Amino acid sequence: MNSFRSVVRGCGFYLPQQQLTNDDLAIKVDTSDEWITERTGIRSRHIAAHGEFTSDLAYNAARMAIADAGLAAGDIDLIVLATSTPDQTFPATATTVQARLGVHQGAAFDVQAVCSGFIYALAVVDNFIKAGQSRNAIVIGAETFSRILDWQDRGTCVLFGDGAGALVVTRQKANGTDLDRGILSTHLHADGRHHDLLYVDGGPSSTQTTGHLRMRGQEVFRHAVVNLANVVEETLGANGLNASDIDWLVPHQANKRIIDKTTRKLGLTPEKVILTVDHHGNTSAASVPLALAEGVCDGRIKPGQLILMEAMGGGFTWGAALVRW
């Protein structure tokens, strides 16, 4: 009996032109390239220019994804944008992107789940498609985290960067097995008890200011390794697969030590991991689609391969998605 899958048809990305190296940061705060690299694996990150907004990054990534899919604006009926750094409190940044793309039909809205945002947005799109409410959707992760950093706090300002990645996801008939192309399953979780470990100390309702990112890094690290390993095992179990069946793990690019420890916990080899944290930093909701785009563009990710994505962010929120490319 035929069913439907949400199949990835196009991929796009955008990175701001300006790169900020660890040596550049050492001029601003008490740090060094050695200190940052040893603790995080990060060597450089991209920073949005003055007047360059999250919508600009998202628009460029989405436009590339639509072209890669061989579609036109008139084919798109849903835009879901994952971001914690919207252009404005409202309207949704997705609607700004919609207008610039020339998409005049369907729905457009933002999803906010911090670094897990892209996984959450992908799950939303998958369910819209399976419910028959969308045929061709764009899911975007886009951030300008440089705008919410305390540039005097060396524990956080060295970690983050700006960027955007996007996928075009299309409704296609399938046989309902794990051999189908497309999204095989998504798995989402949250635990609001850990709010104070990773948050922004501002907001329209609480302080009427934007605020700055605050993090208790060691505790976040500990939760991340456990939660990410668990959700990966949950995803594999739901699909009757083993870690050895995965062709590529595309993790949230927060910290190389988290990625390495999670990979070892799962028994995966480093050769199966797409790693971009060294030159992107942590781009929050943009990190997974940026890593995907890099793997596709350099030829590592190929049609038919099993791709496992995972991420964890403030809230805490975390999740995973399994896709046959």
Wavefront OBJ file of the C-alpha trace (Angstrom):
o trace
v 0.000 0.000 0.000
v 1.450 3.371 -1.024
v 1.920 6.190 1.505
v 3.650 9.555 1.326
v 7.078 10.748 2.391
v 8.563 14.204 2.784
v 11.483 14.016 0.356
v 14.379 16.468 0.332
v 14.492 17.973 -3.137
v 16.797 20.982 -2.736
v 19.450 22.319 -0.398
v 20.833 25.814 0.147
v 22.965 27.844 2.535
v 24.312 31.305 3.194
v 27.188 32.572 5.331
v 27.997 36.256 5.942
v 31.169 37.479 4.290
v 32.944 38.568 7.471
v 34.932 35.892 9.288
v 36.004 36.319 12.901
v 38.972 34.172 13.897
v 40.063 33.199 17.382
v 43.007 35.550 17.039
v 40.581 38.364 16.231
v 38.648 37.573 19.402
v 41.838 37.530 21.473
v 42.173 41.244 20.726
v 38.708 41.905 22.239
v 38.606 39.589 25.264
v 41.004 37.673 27.509
v 41.326 34.521 25.434
v 43.551 32.826 22.868
v 43.295 30.613 19.816
v 44.749 27.729 21.850
v 42.223 28.184 24.709
v 39.203 28.277 22.376
v 40.335 25.457 20.074
v 41.205 23.100 22.928
v 37.831 23.541 24.650
v 35.501 23.820 21.662
v 37.211 22.865 18.399
v 36.208 26.259 16.978
v 38.762 28.267 14.979
v 36.585 30.832 13.201
v 32.984 31.873 12.656
v 30.999 34.162 10.331
v 29.464 37.399 11.606
v 26.615 39.283 9.924
v 27.475 42.763 8.663
v 25.874 45.901 10.031
v 22.405 46.104 8.486
v 22.423 42.401 7.513
v 19.457 40.702 9.182
v 18.371 37.124 9.888
v 15.845 37.476 7.053
v 18.681 38.325 4.633
v 20.570 35.160 5.558
v 17.399 33.053 5.406
v 16.323 34.509 2.060
v 19.655 33.727 0.387
v 19.677 30.146 1.708
v 16.049 29.592 0.658
v 16.585 31.048 -2.806
v 19.513 28.666 -3.353
v 17.442 25.701 -2.129
v 14.540 26.531 -4.467
v 16.924 26.781 -7.427
v 18.587 23.504 -6.438
v 15.150 21.865 -6.334
v 14.319 23.141 -9.823
v 11.179 24.864 -8.547
v 9.747 28.378 -8.745
v 8.203 30.640 -6.116
v 4.741 29.655 -7.312
v 5.414 26.038 -6.362
v 6.060 26.771 -2.667
v 3.085 26.538 -0.292
v 4.760 26.532 3.150
v 7.740 28.280 4.762
v 8.818 27.341 8.282
v 11.761 29.309 9.653
v 13.594 28.207 12.801
v 15.268 31.116 14.586
v 15.876 32.578 18.033
v 17.064 35.871 16.536
v 14.136 37.195 14.465
v 14.333 40.550 12.708
v 11.549 41.876 14.939
v 9.292 40.641 17.742
v 6.657 40.434 15.008
v 5.810 39.797 12.263
v 7.396 36.401 11.828
v 10.685 36.587 9.943
v 9.332 33.810 7.716
v 6.806 36.247 6.259
v 9.598 38.667 5.347
v 11.394 35.840 3.559
v 8.131 34.807 1.876
v 7.617 38.294 0.445
v 11.204 38.583 -0.817
v 10.992 35.179 -2.500
v 7.814 36.218 -4.294
v 5.768 33.476 -2.666
v 2.170 34.728 -2.436
v 0.355 31.587 -1.340
v 0.327 29.166 1.568
v 1.544 29.691 5.126
v 4.730 31.172 6.593
v 5.698 31.201 10.269
v 8.624 30.950 12.683
v 9.503 28.119 15.088
v 11.550 28.867 18.214
v 13.361 25.965 19.858
v 16.848 27.537 19.969
v 19.539 25.144 18.697
v 16.961 22.373 18.175
v 14.892 24.712 16.034
v 15.716 23.184 12.667
v 14.819 19.669 13.856
v 11.545 21.017 15.271
v 10.815 22.912 12.035
v 11.579 19.831 9.938
v 9.144 17.803 12.048
v 6.454 20.478 11.563
v 6.953 20.453 7.792
v 6.947 16.645 7.685
v 3.602 16.543 9.482
v 2.088 19.231 7.238
v 3.119 17.234 4.180
v 1.885 13.898 5.509
v -1.444 15.512 6.461
v -1.861 16.710 2.886
v -1.673 20.407 3.830
v 1.550 21.086 1.907
v 3.140 19.819 -1.274
v 6.361 21.847 -1.536
v 7.750 23.374 1.667
v 10.863 25.269 2.637
v 12.359 24.629 6.075
v 15.026 27.121 7.127
v 17.378 27.538 10.068
v 18.769 31.076 10.258
v 20.475 33.009 13.044
v 22.330 36.221 13.836
v 23.462 35.147 17.299
v 26.181 37.799 17.225
v 23.404 40.291 18.084
v 22.604 38.674 21.458
v 26.139 37.955 22.684
v 27.902 39.691 25.560
v 31.206 40.393 23.872
v 32.898 40.764 27.272
v 31.967 37.211 28.316
v 34.693 34.964 26.946
v 32.784 31.857 28.004
v 30.013 32.509 25.477
v 31.103 35.046 22.845
v 33.742 32.685 21.442
v 31.191 29.954 20.733
v 28.652 31.407 18.330
v 28.393 32.555 14.729
v 25.816 33.598 12.144
v 24.471 31.755 9.107
v 21.529 30.057 7.439
v 20.677 26.747 5.811
v 17.533 25.608 4.019
v 15.892 22.538 2.528
v 13.050 22.226 0.033
v 10.917 19.274 1.065
v 8.386 17.765 -1.361
v 5.484 15.332 -1.004
v 6.112 12.081 -2.873
v 4.535 8.633 -2.950
v 6.379 5.899 -1.090
v 6.021 2.282 0.018
v 6.169 2.957 3.753
v 9.491 1.200 4.427
v 12.884 2.450 5.575
v 14.102 2.014 1.987
v 11.949 4.973 0.913
v 13.639 8.273 0.212
v 12.586 11.048 2.561
v 12.003 11.686 6.243
v 11.601 8.326 7.982
v 10.905 9.681 11.472
v 11.342 12.681 13.763
v 11.640 12.660 17.555
v 11.202 15.786 19.708
v 11.687 16.390 23.428
v 11.750 19.251 25.927
v 12.344 19.720 29.656
v 11.649 23.242 30.879
v 13.140 22.590 34.323
v 16.576 23.467 32.932
v 15.722 27.014 31.839
v 18.471 28.636 33.930
v 21.300 26.638 32.357
v 20.976 28.291 28.937
v 18.868 31.381 28.297
v 18.785 35.032 27.222
v 18.335 37.514 30.064
v 15.848 39.727 28.251
v 12.621 39.782 26.282
v 9.600 41.943 25.379
v 7.443 40.762 28.300
v 10.099 40.479 31.012
v 12.590 43.320 30.511
v 11.476 45.084 27.319
v 15.049 44.566 26.044
v 16.763 42.047 23.800
v 19.128 40.759 26.493
v 22.269 38.635 26.223
v 22.892 34.912 26.099
v 23.827 33.318 29.437
v 25.049 29.745 29.856
v 26.376 27.375 32.496
v 28.585 25.498 30.081
v 29.661 22.429 32.048
v 26.096 21.516 33.005
v 24.855 22.055 29.456
v 27.670 19.803 28.222
v 26.643 17.011 30.594
v 22.962 17.129 29.622
v 23.788 17.400 25.911
v 25.811 14.203 25.751
v 23.130 12.165 27.560
v 20.117 13.650 25.762
v 21.629 13.483 22.292
v 22.815 9.908 22.689
v 19.379 8.891 24.007
v 17.424 10.515 21.187
v 19.698 8.952 18.580
v 19.152 5.514 20.133
v 15.400 6.225 20.238
v 15.425 7.098 16.547
v 17.383 4.000 15.573
v 15.105 1.776 17.669
v 11.962 3.273 16.135
v 13.228 2.326 12.687
v 14.698 -1.085 13.557
v 18.235 0.074 12.755
v 21.682 -0.057 14.329
v 24.252 2.717 14.490
v 26.250 0.849 11.837
v 23.365 1.369 9.371
v 23.839 5.152 9.424
v 25.872 6.632 6.586
v 26.215 10.114 8.100
v 25.571 11.663 11.491
v 24.878 15.388 11.112
v 24.956 16.753 14.658
v 24.263 20.191 16.041
v 27.598 21.966 15.805
v 27.894 23.300 19.352
v 31.223 21.984 20.562
v 33.575 19.380 19.130
v 33.985 17.748 22.546
v 30.213 17.176 22.786
v 30.147 15.746 19.257
v 33.136 13.474 19.926
v 31.763 12.165 23.218
v 28.292 11.555 21.766
v 29.828 9.762 18.772
v 31.880 7.475 21.009
v 28.859 6.772 23.237
v 26.956 5.589 20.154
v 29.837 3.514 18.829
v 30.092 5.527 15.605
v 33.367 6.243 13.860
v 34.451 9.894 13.397
v 34.577 9.252 9.639
v 30.751 9.102 9.636
v 30.288 12.548 11.196
v 29.825 15.800 9.281
v 31.823 18.362 11.265
v 31.701 22.115 10.568
v 32.018 23.599 14.047
v 35.680 24.479 13.445
v 34.849 27.070 10.769
v 31.198 27.913 11.539
v 31.095 27.922 15.327
v 27.697 27.310 16.903
v 25.086 28.827 14.575
v 22.186 27.489 16.683
v 19.198 26.571 14.464
v 21.333 27.058 11.348
v 24.038 24.577 12.321
v 22.402 21.320 11.164
v 21.266 22.602 7.730
v 24.639 24.317 7.208
v 26.430 21.039 7.923
v 24.004 19.194 5.641
v 24.643 21.684 2.844
v 28.399 21.302 3.196
v 28.126 17.502 3.039
v 25.932 17.713 -0.058
v 28.058 20.313 -1.843
v 31.341 18.446 -1.334
v 29.809 15.150 -2.463
v 29.940 13.220 0.800
v 26.157 12.976 1.158
v 24.712 10.968 -1.726
v 21.193 9.892 -2.785
v 20.002 6.782 -0.964
v 22.180 7.267 2.094
v 20.779 7.296 5.641
v 21.313 10.651 7.351
v 20.733 11.091 11.077
v 20.424 14.663 12.389
v 20.330 15.624 16.074
v 20.411 18.806 18.144
v 19.877 20.193 21.644
v 19.214 23.762 22.705
v 18.008 26.026 25.489
v 14.806 25.117 27.209
v 16.049 22.370 27.188
v 14.791 21.178 23.832
v 16.300 18.348 21.839
v 15.432 16.085 18.947
v 16.511 13.963 16.011
v 15.414 13.262 12.448
v 16.233 10.300 10.226
v 16.245 10.885 6.479
v 17.034 8.710 3.503
v 18.589 11.222 1.133
l 1 2 3 4 5 6 7 8 9 10 11 12 13 14 15 16 17 18 19 20 21 22 23 24 25 26 27 28 29 30 31 32 33 34 35 36 37 38 39 40 41 42 43 44 45 46 47 48 49 50 51 52 53 54 55 56 57 58 59 60 61 62 63 64 65 66 67 68 69 70 71 72 73 74 75 76 77 78 79 80 81 82 83 84 85 86 87 88 89 90 91 92 93 94 95 96 97 98 99 100 101 102 103 104 105 106 107 108 109 110 111 112 113 114 115 116 117 118 119 120 121 122 123 124 125 126 127 128 129 130 131 132 133 134 135 136 137 138 139 140 141 142 143 144 145 146 147 148 149 150 151 152 153 154 155 156 157 158 159 160 161 162 163 164 165 166 167 168 169 170 171 172 173 174 175 176 177 178 179 180 181 182 183 184 185 186 187 188 189 190 191 192 193 194 195 196 197 198 199 200 201 202 203 204 205 206 207 208 209 210 211 212 213 214 215 216 217 218 219 220 221 222 223 224 225 226 227 228 229 230 231 232 233 234 235 236 237 238 239 240 241 242 243 244 245 246 247 248 249 250 251 252 253 254 255 256 257 258 259 260 261 262 263 264 265 266 267 268 269 270 271 272 273 274 275 276 277 278 279 280 281 282 283 284 285 286 287 288 289 290 291 292 293 294 295 296 297 298 299 300 301 302 303 304 305 306 307 308 309 310 311 312 313 314 315 316 317 318 319 320 321 322 323 324 325
